[in-house]
């Protein structure tokens, strides 16, 4: 005669099955939420890149909370953006740490209430930009001098020339005009530099505004490069 399982044992098996099913449902929900969060971050990232393509191809987006919830709510109180491959005019491979405040995704046009960014341009990027500008002359070591607020670039074989640039902020834009140029130890008169006196700066003619309405407020020479600070007010966040 077959013995039927006791009621307590059958109850335990039912509880175990229920626990397994509950765990599976929770894991499925977590996986779906993770996929949604990843997709939401991608959408926000594409929106930021459309508004500021100079950030490079792989910026990192840090929403203050859940990106998925922020998209559903259509508002992001604070959005942090970082990139190590940004471009500032002719200067490449700059690192950027930016903050966007009050991102509003509702309505027809997305907007930000304000923004702040700190851009660090390494001396190697300054040397590369000088080399592009004077391709016929080798560029040697680049040295930042925080005490004088200048960047010194060695020119020619054996450093026969020295180009001294002084980062400057004018009208909300940053440039690197020539503070001094020496060849074989002799200073070249400023009037002989002509347009080259502008150094690494905006080209002649109308200038494209910085993204998100940002304006440069300071440019400080550090031991290994130049730190540029920018601030902006209300601005549109372009659609991708």
C-alpha positions in Angstrom: 0.0 0.0 0.0 1.4 3.4 -1.0 2.2 5.8 1.8 1.0 9.4 1.2 3.4 12.2 2.1 2.7 13.8 5.3 1.0 17.2 5.3 3.9 19.1 6.8 6.3 17.7 4.2 4.0 18.7 1.3 3.5 22.1 2.8 7.3 22.6 2.9 7.7 21.6 -0.7 4.9 24.1 -1.7 6.6 26.9 0.2 10.0 26.1 -1.5 8.3 26.2 -4.9 6.7 29.5 -4.1 10.0 30.9 -2.9 11.7 29.8 -6.1 9.0 31.3 -8.2 9.2 34.6 -6.2 13.0 34.7 -6.5 12.7 34.1 -10.3 10.2 36.9 -10.6 12.3 39.3 -8.6 15.4 38.4 -10.7 13.4 39.0 -13.9 12.2 42.3 -12.7 15.7 43.4 -11.7 17.1 42.4 -15.1 14.4 44.3 -16.9 15.0 47.3 -14.7 18.7 47.1 -15.3 18.1 46.9 -19.1 15.8 49.9 -18.9 18.3 51.9 -16.8 21.1 51.2 -19.4 18.8 52.3 -22.2 17.8 55.4 -20.4 21.4 56.4 -19.7 22.1 55.8 -23.4 19.3 58.2 -24.4 20.5 60.9 -22.0 24.1 60.4 -23.2 23.0 60.9 -26.9 21.1 64.0 -25.9 24.2 65.5 -24.2 26.4 64.5 -27.1 24.1 66.2 -29.6 24.3 69.4 -27.6 28.0 69.2 -27.0 29.8 67.0 -29.7 33.2 68.4 -28.6 33.0 66.1 -25.6 34.3 63.3 -27.7 32.9 59.9 -28.6 32.7 58.3 -25.1 31.6 60.7 -22.3 30.4 59.2 -19.0 27.0 60.3 -17.8 26.2 60.3 -14.1 22.6 61.2 -13.3 21.9 62.0 -9.6 19.5 59.1 -9.2 17.8 56.6 -11.6 18.2 57.6 -15.2 15.0 55.5 -16.0 13.0 57.4 -13.4 14.4 60.7 -14.5 13.3 60.0 -18.1 9.8 59.0 -17.0 9.6 62.2 -14.8 11.0 64.3 -17.7 13.3 66.1 -15.3 16.8 65.6 -14.0 17.8 67.8 -11.1 21.5 67.3 -11.7 23.5 65.6 -14.4 27.3 65.1 -14.1 29.3 64.5 -17.3 32.9 63.6 -17.7 35.2 62.9 -20.7 38.9 62.5 -21.2 38.7 63.0 -25.0 37.2 66.4 -25.4 38.2 69.2 -27.8 38.6 72.9 -27.1 39.1 74.7 -30.4 42.4 73.3 -31.8 43.2 71.6 -28.5 42.4 67.9 -28.3 42.4 65.2 -25.6 41.3 67.5 -22.9 39.5 66.2 -19.8 36.1 67.7 -18.9 34.1 67.5 -15.7 30.8 69.2 -16.2 27.6 69.7 -14.2 24.2 70.4 -15.8 21.5 71.7 -13.4 17.8 71.5 -13.8 17.6 69.5 -17.0 14.0 69.7 -18.2 13.0 67.1 -20.9 9.3 68.1 -21.0 7.7 70.0 -23.8 9.0 70.3 -27.3 12.5 71.6 -26.4 14.7 70.2 -23.6 16.5 72.8 -21.6 19.0 73.2 -18.8 18.7 75.8 -16.0 22.5 76.2 -15.7 25.8 74.5 -16.2 29.4 74.6 -15.0 32.5 72.9 -16.5 36.1 72.5 -15.7 38.4 71.6 -18.7 42.0 70.5 -18.2 44.2 70.8 -21.3 47.5 68.8 -20.9 50.7 70.3 -22.1 51.0 67.5 -24.7 47.8 68.7 -26.4 49.2 72.3 -26.5 52.4 71.0 -28.1 50.4 69.0 -30.7 48.3 72.1 -31.6 51.5 74.2 -32.1 52.9 71.4 -34.3 49.8 71.5 -36.4 50.1 75.3 -36.7 53.8 75.2 -37.7 54.2 71.9 -39.4 57.5 72.8 -41.0 59.3 73.2 -37.6 59.7 70.4 -35.1 58.1 71.0 -31.7 60.0 69.8 -28.6 59.3 69.9 -24.9 56.3 71.9 -23.6 56.6 73.3 -20.1 53.9 74.9 -18.0 55.0 77.7 -15.7 52.3 78.4 -13.1 54.3 81.2 -11.5 54.3 83.3 -14.7 51.0 82.0 -16.0 52.5 80.9 -19.3 53.2 77.8 -21.3 56.7 77.6 -23.0 57.1 75.5 -26.2 60.6 74.6 -27.5 60.8 75.0 -31.3 63.3 73.6 -33.8 66.0 71.0 -33.4 67.8 71.5 -30.2 65.3 74.0 -29.0 66.7 76.9 -31.1 63.4 78.8 -30.5 61.0 79.3 -27.6 57.4 80.1 -28.0 55.7 81.5 -24.9 51.9 81.4 -24.7 49.7 83.1 -22.1 46.2 81.6 -21.7 43.7 84.5 -21.8 40.0 84.8 -21.3 38.3 87.6 -23.4 34.6 88.0 -24.0 33.8 84.5 -22.6 36.3 82.7 -24.8 39.7 81.4 -24.1 42.8 81.8 -26.4 46.5 81.3 -26.1 48.1 84.5 -27.6 51.9 84.7 -28.0 53.6 86.4 -25.0 57.1 86.0 -26.5 58.9 84.3 -29.3 62.7 83.9 -29.3 65.0 82.5 -32.0 68.6 81.7 -31.2 68.2 83.6 -28.0 66.9 86.8 -29.6 63.3 88.1 -29.2 61.3 88.5 -32.3 59.6 91.9 -32.4 55.8 91.6 -31.9 55.1 93.5 -35.1 56.9 90.8 -37.1 54.6 88.1 -35.8 51.5 89.4 -37.7 48.4 87.2 -37.3 50.6 84.6 -35.6 50.6 86.8 -32.5 47.1 85.5 -31.8 48.7 82.1 -31.0 46.3 79.3 -30.4 43.0 81.2 -30.5 39.8 81.5 -32.4 40.1 81.9 -36.1 39.1 85.2 -37.7 35.4 85.7 -38.5 32.2 84.7 -36.7 32.8 82.3 -33.8 30.5 79.4 -32.9 29.4 79.8 -29.3 30.5 77.3 -26.8 27.8 74.5 -26.2 25.0 75.0 -23.7 25.7 78.7 -23.5 28.9 78.2 -21.6 31.3 81.1 -21.3 34.9 80.9 -20.1 35.4 82.6 -16.8 39.1 81.8 -16.0 42.2 80.0 -17.4 44.9 79.0 -14.9 48.2 77.4 -15.7 48.9 74.3 -13.7 52.1 72.2 -13.4 50.9 69.9 -16.1 48.6 71.9 -18.3 45.9 74.6 -18.3 42.6 74.5 -16.3 39.7 76.4 -18.0 36.5 77.1 -16.0 33.3 77.8 -17.8 29.8 78.7 -16.6 26.5 79.0 -18.3 22.9 79.9 -17.6 19.6 78.7 -19.2 20.1 77.0 -22.5 18.5 74.5 -24.9 19.6 70.9 -25.0 19.6 70.0 -28.7 17.8 66.8 -29.8 20.0 64.0 -31.3 
